[in-house]
Amino acid sequence: MPTLTETKSLTGSFTAEVFAAHLATSSSLPAWWLDRKRTAYEQFAALPLPARTDEAWRFSSIGSLTLDGFAVVADSGQAVSLPSPFGPSALTFVNNRLNARTPLTADLKVKGVIVSTLSEATTEHAELLRKHFMAQPQKLGSEKFAALHTAFVSDGAFIYLPRGVELAEPIVITHAASGKGTAVFPHTLVIAEENSKAVIVDHFVSADACAHFSCGANDLYAGHGAQLTYVATQAWSADTLSFQFNSTVVRRDARVKSLNLHLGGRQARHESLSQLQAPGAFSEMLALTVAGKTQEFDQRTLQIHQAPNTKSDLLYKNALNDASKTIFSGLIVVDPDAQKTDAYQSNRNLMLSEEAEANSLPGLEIQANDVRCTHGATTSRVDPEQLYYLQSRGIPSEAARQLLVFGFFEDVLNRLENESLHEALRGLIQSRLGQ
């Protein structure tokens, strides 16, 4: 049995007493949901914190991963104005509670589209929630933090797209943290049935400059022939510690495109798991990171090909300034029966400072003999000739560097078909570069 001191070191501020208080606020929810949370807390408390010897945490700053000083705050009941760069939010969550919602249009309701909350779904859509919520085990090193998320998640977005339904406009979800030391557990679950099509946007943002702790997750399920585009923008405060877990399941002839923009946080870890489970499945995994000052962005990815004739394409790009640091560790796994797999993985880093540090660990694990798999990483500095050319045209040095960063990012942004999304992302990147 661990001592009280050892238990405290493993759980930080999220002690058994704190968890019991959290459960008391959720007592009206179904028994199966509460049981799942209890099991998750037991797993969280039992698992060790990451160690320097863990391969899944190679190059990460382990010593700063303390869970002390954070708390799940009570709902203030006050509306918080958080304009979204993507237009009106269907759901806005502040400090783990629904703060505002925009009702679905009548035609979407008639088509059977559901944009609801997890708390509502525990009773109204229990079977779907049981089947898809955190259904894929974490495999990239943060099992302890994923268990913490399941134990403490209070609410989140539940989105259901019926068979054959196509949405013309994106569904935007905002997740916000407010107040010093606030811990938030954002979650978005998207279920896209056969031949449906939609764009979903998650916007993570701090309402102030205080230090926060975010431990979030999203589950994406694309049924046969579905086309799902998922965009997530992370703009937490400069002192926030962030974990985000992305799990994607792609079925026959379905296509999922995910793009994650990383801007905020003092230390942010993002884990992305994509499973291609049936022939014709295609997963496109994209990410852009603007790192500055002493920020650390830790990116871990896993592309699992479980069926023949599947395709995945990963492109992660990082621009690093000051004394910032990035880690990319990606693995393509091809199962024995996944013949005719076509998999690509690339991590590219643009160094804007002599003090910045970029670490890249791409990898392959191939168990089939008829595949095409490529992976690689590049790290380079700003081309002085390109910089000189722009400056010779009267463009100031800093503005010229920003233009080169945009040029570096543009081939990723151009993969978005929605032009308004493209422009919103450019605006967020511009605001970050201007700081």
N, C-alpha and C positions, 0 to 999 in steps of 0.2 A: 504494500500500500504506500503511495507517495505521501510524503509529509505535507503539512499545510503550506509550508514555504514552496515546496516543489510544485504543488497544485496551483498556487498563486502565480508562479512563474510561467506555467503552461497556459493559464487562462487569462492572465492580465486582469483587466477590469471586468471581464465577463465571467464572474464567479457563479457558483451554483445558486447562491442567494439572488444574484441579479437575474439569472435565468428563471428562477421560480417566480420572481416579480413580473417578468415578461409574460410567463404563461398565465399568470393571474389576470392580466389584461386581455388575454385571448380566450378566456374560459368559455365564451359563447360559441366558439368555432367547433367543428365536428371532432369527434374523438380520434378518428384516423389521422387527422391533420396534427393534432396535439401529440399523438403517439410518435408520429414521424419526427416531430421537433425534439421530443425527449431522446429518441434514439440518436439523432444528429448531435445533440449536446453531449451525450455520453461519448460519442466518437471524438468530438472536438477535445473534450477534457482528457481523453486517453492518449491521443496522438501527440508526439513530441513536436516542439518547434523545429523549423529547419536548422540544419547544421552545415558548417562549411564543407564537410565531407560529402554532402548530398550532391550527386551529379546533377539533379534537377534544379539545383540552386547555384550551380557553378557561375562564378563572377558576380553573384548578387551580394549586396551589402546586408548581411545577415544581422549584424549587431544593431541596426536601427529598426528592426521589425518588432518593436515593443507594442503590446496591446494595453499598456497602462495609460490611464488618464482619459479614456474615452467612455462615453455613456450614451445609452438610448434615452433621449429626452422625451418628456410628455408632450402630447399634442397641445399646442397653444390655442388652437381654434381660430387663429387669425389668418386671413388671406394674405398671401405673399405674392407681389407682382413680379413675375419673372418672364419678361418678353423672350420669345424663342426666335432665333434667327431663321427658323424654318417655317414660321407662320404659327397660327393657333395650335395649341396642344390639345389633343383629345383628352389626355389625362395629365395632371400635374401633381406630383408627389413631393411633399416637403417634410423632411425628418420622418420618413417612413409612413406618412399618412397622406391620404388623398386630400389635396388642397383645392383643386378646381377640376372641372370637366366640361368638355364641349359635347353636347348630345350628338349622336349619330343622325345623319340626314334620314328622312323617311324612306328613300329608295334603298339605302343600305340596310336598314332594318328589315325591309320587305325581302331583300335577298338573303337574309339570315346572317349577315355579318355581326360579329360580337366584338365590342371593345369594352371590356369590363375590368374589374379589379380582381386580384387573387382572392381577397377576402370574400367577395361575392361568389367567385367561382367555386370555393370550397363546398358550397351547398347547391348552387345553380348548375354547375358543370363539373361535378365531382369526379366523374369517370374520366373525362378528358384531362383533368388536373392530375389525378392519380397516375395516369399513363405517361404524361409528358413532363411533369415538373421534376427537374434535376434527375431525369431518368438515366442519363449517361454518366457512369462513374468518372470521377476526375482521375486523369492519368499523367498529369504534367507537374506534380510536385506540391500542389496546394490543397491536398485533401483535407488538412486540418481547417483551413480557412473556408473551404466549401462547406464543411460540416457546420462551422460557425454561422455561415449564411443561412443554411436551412434551419438552424435552431432559432435564429433571431429575426428572420424575415417576417415583417408585419403585413406588408401589402406590396402590390406591384401591378403590372399590366398583364391582362389576359386577352389575347387577340385570336379570334377564330375566323377563318375564311372558308366558307362553304365551297363545295365542288363547283368549278367552272366560273366562279365570281372573279371579276377583274376590277380593281379599284383605280380610278383615274388620278386621285390625289394621294400623297403620302399620309400615313397615320403617324402623328408626332407625339411622343411621350417625353415629358420632362421629369427628371429626378433631381431634387435639390437638397442640399444640406445647409443648415443655418444655425449659428451659435457655436461658441468655443467648445471644442472637445466632443462635438456631436458625432455619434456613430450612425451610419445609414446602411441599409441593406437592400438596395434597389434590385428589382427583378422584372424581366419582361419575358413572357412566354408567347410564342407565335406558332399557331397551328394552321398550315396552309394545305387544304385538302386538294384532291386531284384537279389539275388544270386550272387552279386559281392563280391570280397574279396580283402582287401588291408591293408597295414600298413602305418600309417601317423605319422610323427614325427614333433613336434614343438619344436624348440630350442630357448629359450629366453636368451639373453646374453648382458652384458654391454661391450662396446668396450674400456672402461676406468674405472677408480676408482671413477668417479664423482657421485654426487647424481642425480638420475633420478626419474621420476614418470612414472609408467606404469599402464595403465588402459585397460586391454585386455579382449578378449572374443573369444570363439570358439563354433561353432554350429556343432553337429554331427547328421546326419540323416541316419539311417540304414533301408532300405526298406526290404520287405519280404525276409527272407532267407539270407540276407547279413551278411558277417562276417567282422567286422571292428575292427582293433586294433589301438588305439591312444596312443602315448607316448609323454608327454610334460616334458621338463626339464627347470627349472627356475634357472638361474645362474646370476641374476642381481648383481650389485655392492653392497657393504656392506651398503651403505647409501640410497639405493633406497626404495621408497614407492611403493608397488605393489598391484594391484587388478586384479584378473582373474576370469572370469565367464565361466563356462562350462555348456552347455545344450546338453543333449543327448536324442534323440527320437529313440525308438527301436520298430520295427513293427513285424509282425508274423514270428516266428521261426528265427528271426535275433539274432545275438550275437555281443555285443560290449564290448570290453575290453579296459579300459582306465587306464593308469598308469602315475601318476604325481610325478616327483621328485623335491622336494623343497630344494634349497641350499642357494640362495642369498636373499638380501634385509634386511633392518633394520626392516621393518614391512611389512608383506605380508599376504594378505587375499585371500583365494581361495574358491569359492563357486561352488558346483557341483550339478546339477539337472539332474536326470535320470528318464525318463518316459517310462514305459513299456505299450504299447498301444494295443497290440494284443496277442492272445494266443501263447505260445511258445517263447515269447521274453525273452532274458537273458542279463542282464547287470552286468558286473564285474567291480567294482570300486576299484582301488588300488592307494596307495600313500605311498611315503617314504620321510621323512624329516630328514635332518641333521641340527640341530640348535646349534648355539654357540654364545659366547659373550653375547650381550644383544638383540639378534634377537627375534622377535615375529612372529610366524606363526599361522594364524587364519584360521581354516578349517571348513566350513559349508556344510553339504550335505543333500540331500533330494532324497529318493527313492520312486517313486510313482507307485504303481501297479494299473493299470486302467482296466485290463482284466484278465480273469481266466487263470490258468496254466502258470503263468509267474514266473521268478526267478531273484533274484538279490543277489549279494555277494559283500560286502564291507569290505576291510581290509586296514586300515590306520596304519602305523607304524612310530613312531617318536623317534629319538635318540637325547637327550638333554644334552648339555654340558654348562659349565660356568653358567652365569645368564640368560640363554635363557628361552623362554616361548612358550608353544603351547596351542592352544585351539581347541578342536574338539567338534562340536555339530552336531549330525546326527539324522535324523528322517526317519523312514519307515512309509509310508502311504499306507494302503490297502483299496481301494474303495469297496463299498458294493457288486458290481458284480464281484470282483476279487477273486473268490473262487479258492482253490487249489494253492494259492500263496505260494512260498517258498522264504523267504527273510532272509538274514544274514547280520549282521553288527558288526564289531569289531574294536576297537581302542586300540592299544598297545603302551605303552611308556616305553622307556629304559632310566633311569636317570643316567647320567654320572657325575653328580655334585650335591653337597648338596644345591647349590643356584638355580638350575633349577626348573621350575614350569610347570607342565602339568595339564590341565583342560579337563575333558571329560564329555560330556552330551549326551549319546545315548538315543534314544527314539522311541516309537512305537505308531501308531495311527491306530488301526485295526477296520474296519467296516464290515468285513466278518466273518463267523463263521467256515469256513473249511480251515484253513491256518496253515502254519508252519513258525513262525517268531522267531528269536533269536537275541539278541543284548547284547553287553557288552563292558567293558573296563578294562584294566589291566595296572598297573604302577609298575615297579620294578627297582631295581638297579642291577648293574653288580654283578654276582655271585662271591663272593670272592674265592670260591674253584676253579671255572673255571679259574679265573685270576691267582691264585697261580699255578695251573697245568701248564699253558702255560709258566709262568715265570720260573718254575722249569725245563722246557725244554730249557732254555737259550734264551727265547724270551723277549726282553725288555718290560717294563711295558706299554708304550704308544702303541707299536706295538701289544701287546696282547689285549689291549682294542679295537683297531681297528678291530682285527680279530673277537672279540666278537660282535662288531657292524655289521660286514658283516654277521656273522652267524644269527643275529637277522633279517637282511633284506633278507636273501637268499630265504626264502619260497615265498616272493613276486616276486623277480627277476626271480625265476624259473618258474613262470607262463607265462613268455614270451617264445614263441616258437622259435623266431629268436635269435640265439646264438650271432650274431654280435651286436644286440641291447643290449643283456644282458651284454656283455663285455664293451660296450661303457658306459653304466650306472654305472658299477662297477668302471670304470676309473674316471668318474665324482665324484662319492662318495669318492674314494680314494684321489683325489686332494683336496676335501673339508676337509676331515679328517686330511690331512697333513698340513693344514694351522694353 
